[in-house]
Amino acid sequence: MTGEKIIQECRDLLDLLPAQILALAREKHPDVGGFGVFPVYAPVEIIHAAGLLPVGMFGAGDKIELSHADARFQSFICSIAKSTLELFLRDEMKEFEGVVFSSICDVARNLSSLVKRNCPELYVEYLHMPQNMYSAESANYARSEFERFRTNLSKQLNRPIPDEAIRDSLKLYNEVRHHTRRLYAHRKAHPSSIAAADLYAVVQASTRMMPEDFVPMLRELCDAVEASDVKPRDGVRVVVEGAFCEQPPIGLVEVIEASGCLVQDDDMIIGWRLFDDDVVSNGDPLAALSNAYLASSVYTSVRHDYKKPRTDGLIDRMKRSGAEAVLFAPAKFCEPALLDYVLFRQKLEEADVPHLKIEFEEKMWTFESTRTEIETFAESMLFD
C-alpha cells in the first residue's frame, strides 16, 4: 500500500461517527466491543486487553446537529462537550460497552456525570489522575486508579483482564507510539515530507483502529515518508499549542500550512502519544503505566507539574523542533488552554518569541479571516 493510500484511509476514518468506527472494526474482529475514551489520557492498554476497541471521543465535528445537548449545558461551553453528549443522547453509543473520562476540567467532570445520568445502562468511569507528581504515594495512587478501572471493567464484562493481556497490549501501543514519534522526528528534520494535516489524520486514526491493524500501516507509512524525496519550501517554522482536548477541524490545519507556516510540532491528540519513551512491558503492567505517567509523559495543560512548568516545556519543544514561532490554537471557551495562554504569552514575550493566537470550534467551515491573520503573521516574519 502506498503512503498516499494509507493517508487517505486515515482521512476517511475522520468522517465516521463512533458507531461506524466500531462497525468497521468488526469486519476484521467480529466479536470486538467498543469503549469510548474522552481526552486527554486514559490507559487504553487495559481497554484493549479486555477485548475492546478504544475509540477516541473527540466530539462529532460537523457530522451531527445539536438538538438535545444544548439544553444540558450553558452557552459558553466548549464544542467537544456538547457534541460528545449529543452522541450519547441520540443513542449513537448504544453498541459501546462504556466510556472513560479523566480529570481535565470542570466541564469534563460534569460531562461524565451527565452521560451517567442520561445513559444509566452504560458503564461510565472517571479516572482521578494524580496532581502531585512527586509525592511518595503518587505512583501507588495512580496504580490503584488503574487497578480500580480494571476491576470495574472486568465486572462489567464478566471476564478477567489478566496482566499478560495488558502486557501484550502495551507492546502493541508501544509500537504505535514509537512509529508516531518516528513520523514526528522525520517531519522536524524534513518539514515538507508529510503535510501537517496528513500527520494529524494519521495520529487521529490511531484512536479509531485496533492497534494490531494499525501498526503495520503505520510502519509502512513511516518507511514511505522517510524514503520520499521532497523539495523543501519556505515558511515560518511553528509549534501549534492549545489543542490538547478538543481537536481543530482538519481544514484549519491545512490553512495553517497553506498560509506560510511549517508545523514542526504540536500538542494535538497528545494524550495518545503522551509518553516520550516506550512503557516497560514486562513485570507489573499497571505499575509500568503509573510510572510512565508520572515520569515519562510530556507536558500538557491538564498535567500539573510544579518542578517542570508547562511554559518551560513549550520553550523546550520549540528548541527541539527547530521552530521559530508559536501558533496558539485553543478551542473557544476552553478554560485550561485560555488560562495557560496568559502564562505562555508572558514567557514567550520574555524570550522575544513571535506568537499568534487563533481560536477555533469544531463546526468551523470557513477559515478566511483566520487565513488572513496567519498569512499576515507569516509574512511579517518572512519579509521583516
C-alpha positions in Angstrom: 0.0 0.0 0.0 1.4 3.4 -0.9 1.9 6.2 1.6 -0.8 8.2 -0.2 -3.3 5.4 0.1 -2.6 4.9 3.8 -3.1 8.6 4.5 -6.4 8.6 2.6 -7.6 5.7 4.6 -6.7 7.6 7.8 -8.5 10.7 6.5 -11.6 8.6 5.7 -11.8 7.5 9.3 -12.1 11.1 10.4 -15.5 11.3 8.7 -17.0 8.4 10.7 -19.1 8.5 13.9 -18.1 6.1 16.7 -20.8 3.6 15.8 -19.5 3.5 12.2 -15.9 3.1 13.5 -17.0 0.1 15.6 -18.9 -1.5 12.7 -15.8 -1.1 10.5 -13.6 -2.8 13.2 -16.0 -5.7 13.4 -15.4 -6.5 9.8 -12.0 -7.9 10.9 -12.8 -8.6 14.6 -16.5 -9.8 14.7 -16.6 -10.1 18.5 -14.9 -6.9 19.4 -16.7 -4.4 21.6 -16.3 -0.6 21.7 -15.2 1.6 24.5 -15.1 5.4 24.4 -12.1 7.3 25.6 -12.6 11.0 26.2 -9.4 13.2 26.0 -6.8 13.7 27.3 -5.4 10.5 28.7 -6.7 7.0 29.7 -4.9 3.7 29.9 -6.1 2.3 26.6 -4.0 -0.8 27.1 -6.4 -2.0 29.8 -9.4 -1.5 27.5 -7.7 -3.3 24.6 -6.6 -6.1 26.8 -10.3 -6.6 27.7 -11.1 -7.4 24.1 -12.4 -3.9 23.3 -11.6 -1.2 20.7 -10.7 2.0 22.5 -12.2 4.8 20.4 -11.1 8.4 20.8 -14.1 10.6 21.7 -13.2 14.0 20.1 -16.7 15.2 19.7 -18.7 14.9 16.4 -17.5 18.0 14.5 -19.9 18.9 11.8 -21.3 15.4 11.4 -24.4 16.0 13.6 -26.6 18.9 14.6 -27.1 19.7 18.3 -30.7 19.1 19.1 -30.5 17.8 22.7 -27.2 18.7 24.3 -27.7 22.5 24.3 -30.5 22.0 26.9 -28.0 20.4 29.3 -25.1 22.9 29.0 -24.7 26.7 29.3 -24.0 28.5 26.0 -20.4 29.3 27.0 -19.2 25.6 26.9 -16.7 24.1 24.6 -18.0 22.4 21.4 -16.5 19.0 22.2 -18.6 18.6 25.4 -21.8 19.4 23.6 -21.3 17.2 20.6 -20.0 14.3 22.7 -23.1 14.5 24.9 -25.2 14.7 21.8 -23.8 11.3 20.6 -25.0 9.7 23.8 -28.4 11.4 23.8 -29.0 10.2 20.3 -28.1 6.6 21.2 -25.1 6.7 18.8 -23.1 4.9 21.6 -25.6 2.2 22.3 -23.3 -0.5 20.9 -20.5 0.6 23.2 -19.6 -1.1 26.5 -18.8 2.1 28.2 -16.8 5.3 28.2 -14.0 6.7 30.4 -13.3 10.3 31.3 -10.3 11.7 33.2 -9.5 14.9 35.2 -9.3 17.7 32.6 -11.5 20.5 33.8 -14.9 21.1 35.4 -16.7 20.7 32.0 -15.2 17.2 31.5 -16.2 16.3 35.1 -19.8 17.5 34.6 -20.0 15.8 31.2 -19.1 12.5 32.8 -22.0 13.0 35.3 -24.4 14.0 32.5 -23.6 10.9 30.5 -24.0 8.7 33.5 -27.4 10.3 34.4 -28.8 10.1 30.8 -27.4 6.7 30.0 -27.9 4.6 33.2 -27.3 1.4 31.3 -23.9 2.4 30.2 -20.7 1.8 32.2 -19.2 5.3 32.8 -15.8 5.6 34.5 -14.0 8.7 35.7 -10.2 8.4 36.4 -8.8 10.8 39.0 -5.2 11.2 37.8 -2.6 12.3 40.3 -2.0 16.1 40.5 1.2 15.9 42.6 3.8 14.1 40.5 6.4 13.9 43.2 4.6 12.7 46.3 6.0 9.4 47.7 2.5 7.9 47.2 1.7 9.2 43.7 2.8 6.0 42.0 0.8 3.8 44.3 -2.2 6.1 43.9 -2.0 6.1 40.1 -1.7 2.4 40.0 -4.7 2.0 42.4 -6.8 4.1 40.0 -5.8 1.8 37.1 -6.5 -1.2 39.2 -9.9 0.1 40.1 -10.6 0.7 36.4 -9.5 -2.8 35.5 -11.7 -4.3 38.3 -14.8 -2.4 37.4 -14.4 -3.0 33.7 -13.8 -6.7 34.4 -17.0 -6.8 36.4 -18.9 -5.0 33.7 -17.7 -7.5 31.0 -17.9 -10.5 33.4 -14.5 -11.7 32.4 -11.0 -11.2 33.8 -8.4 -8.8 32.3 -5.1 -10.6 33.2 -1.7 -8.9 33.5 -0.4 -10.9 30.5 -3.1 -9.5 28.2 -2.2 -5.9 29.3 1.4 -6.6 28.7 0.6 -7.7 25.2 -1.4 -4.6 24.6 1.4 -2.5 26.0 3.7 -3.9 23.4 1.3 -3.0 20.6 0.7 0.5 21.8 4.4 1.0 22.3 4.8 0.3 18.6 2.1 2.8 17.7 3.8 5.4 19.9 7.2 4.5 18.6 6.3 4.9 14.9 4.3 8.0 15.6 7.4 9.5 17.2 9.3 8.4 14.0 7.0 10.4 11.9 7.2 13.5 14.1 11.0 13.2 14.2 11.3 13.0 10.5 9.0 15.9 9.9 11.1 18.1 12.2 14.1 17.4 10.0 12.2 17.5 6.8 9.0 19.6 7.3 7.8 19.1 3.7 8.0 15.3 3.9 4.4 15.0 5.3 1.7 17.6 5.5 0.6 18.7 8.9 -3.0 17.8 8.1 -2.0 14.3 6.9 0.1 13.6 10.1 -2.9 14.9 12.1 -5.2 12.5 10.3 -2.8 9.6 10.8 -2.5 10.2 14.6 -6.2 10.5 15.0 -6.7 7.3 13.0 -4.6 5.6 15.7 -7.5 6.3 18.1 -10.0 4.6 15.7 -8.4 1.3 14.8 -7.3 -1.8 16.6 -3.6 -1.4 17.2 -2.8 -4.8 15.7 -4.3 -3.5 12.4 -2.8 0.0 12.6 0.8 -0.9 13.4 1.6 -2.5 10.0 0.0 0.5 8.2 1.9 3.0 10.4 5.2 1.2 9.9 4.7 1.1 6.1 3.9 4.8 6.1 7.0 5.7 8.1 9.1 3.8 5.6 7.4 5.6 2.7 7.8 9.0 4.3 11.4 8.5 5.2 12.2 7.3 1.7 10.4 10.1 -0.1 12.3 12.8 -2.0 10.6 16.1 -1.5 11.7 19.6 -2.2 11.8 21.9 0.9 9.7 25.0 0.8 10.0 28.3 2.5 7.8 29.0 5.6 7.8 30.1 9.2 8.6 27.1 11.4 6.0 27.0 14.1 4.7 24.9 17.1 1.0 24.6 17.4 -0.2 24.7 21.0 -3.5 24.5 22.8 -5.4 21.7 21.1 -4.8 19.1 23.7 -8.5 18.2 24.2 -10.9 19.5 21.5 -9.3 19.0 18.1 -9.3 21.5 15.3 -11.1 20.9 12.0 -8.6 19.4 9.6 -9.4 22.3 7.3 -7.8 24.7 9.9 -4.6 22.6 10.0 -4.5 22.8 6.2 -4.9 26.6 6.3 -2.1 27.0 8.7 0.4 25.4 6.3 -1.2 27.0 3.2 -0.7 30.4 4.8 3.0 30.1 5.0 3.7 28.1 8.2 5.6 24.8 8.5 4.3 22.9 11.6 7.3 21.5 13.3 5.5 20.1 16.4 2.1 20.3 18.1 0.0 19.1 21.0 -2.9 17.7 19.0 -4.2 14.3 20.3 -1.4 14.5 22.8 -3.0 12.0 25.2 -2.5 9.1 22.8 1.2 9.9 22.4 1.8 11.1 25.9 4.9 9.1 26.7 8.3 10.2 25.3 9.6 6.6 25.5 8.3 3.1 25.5 6.5 1.9 28.5 8.1 -1.1 30.2 6.1 -4.2 29.0 7.4 -6.8 31.5 6.6 -7.1 35.2 3.6 -5.3 36.6 1.9 -3.5 33.7 -0.2 -1.2 35.8 2.8 -0.1 37.8 4.6 0.5 34.5 1.8 2.7 33.3 1.7 4.6 36.5 5.4 5.2 36.5 5.3 6.3 32.8 2.5 8.8 33.5 4.4 10.3 36.4 8.0 10.3 34.9 7.8 10.0 31.2 4.8 11.9 30.0 5.2 15.1 28.1 3.8 18.4 29.3 0.2 19.4 28.7 -2.2 21.9 30.2 -4.0 19.2 32.2 -0.9 17.6 33.7 0.3 19.7 36.7 4.0 19.5 37.3 5.4 22.2 39.6 9.0 21.2 39.1 8.7 21.3 35.3 6.5 24.3 34.4 4.5 24.0 31.2 5.9 27.3 30.0 9.4 25.7 30.1 8.0 22.7 28.3 6.8 24.8 25.4 10.2 26.6 25.1 11.9 23.2 25.1 9.5 21.9 22.4 10.4 24.9 20.3 14.1 24.4 20.6 14.0 20.6 19.9 11.8 21.1 16.9 13.7 24.0 15.4 10.6 26.2 15.5 10.9 30.0 15.4 7.3 30.9 16.4 4.2 29.6 18.2 0.6 29.4 17.0 -1.8 29.2 19.9 -4.9 27.3 18.7 -7.2 26.9 21.7 -10.8 25.9 21.3 -13.4 28.6 22.1 -14.4 28.6 25.8 -11.6 26.1 26.7 -10.6 27.3 30.2 -7.4 25.3 30.7 -6.0 26.4 27.3 -7.1 30.1 27.6 -5.7 30.3 31.2 -2.4 28.8 30.1 -2.2 31.2 27.2 -1.6 34.0 29.7 1.4 32.2 31.1 2.7 31.1 27.7 2.4 34.5 26.3 4.3 36.1 29.2 7.1 33.5 28.8 7.4 33.9 25.0 7.4 37.7 25.3 10.3 37.5 27.8 12.1 35.2 25.3 11.2 37.5 22.4 9.5 34.7 20.5 6.8 35.7 17.9 3.4 34.2 18.5 -0.2 34.4 17.3 -3.4 33.3 18.9 -6.2 31.8 16.8 -9.3 30.2 18.3 -11.5 27.5 16.7 -14.5 25.4 17.3 -15.2 22.0 15.8 -18.0 23.2 13.5 -15.9 25.8 11.8 -16.2 25.5 8.0 -14.9 28.9 6.8 -11.3 30.0 7.5 -10.8 33.2 5.5 -10.3 35.5 8.4 -8.0 33.0 10.1 -6.1 32.6 6.9 -5.6 36.4 6.6 -4.3 36.5 10.2 -1.9 33.7 9.7 -0.7 35.0 6.3 0.0 38.4 7.8 1.8 36.9 10.7 4.0 34.7 8.5 4.8 37.5 6.0 5.8 39.8 8.9 8.4 37.3 9.8 9.5 36.1 6.3 9.9 39.7 5.0 11.0 41.5 8.1 
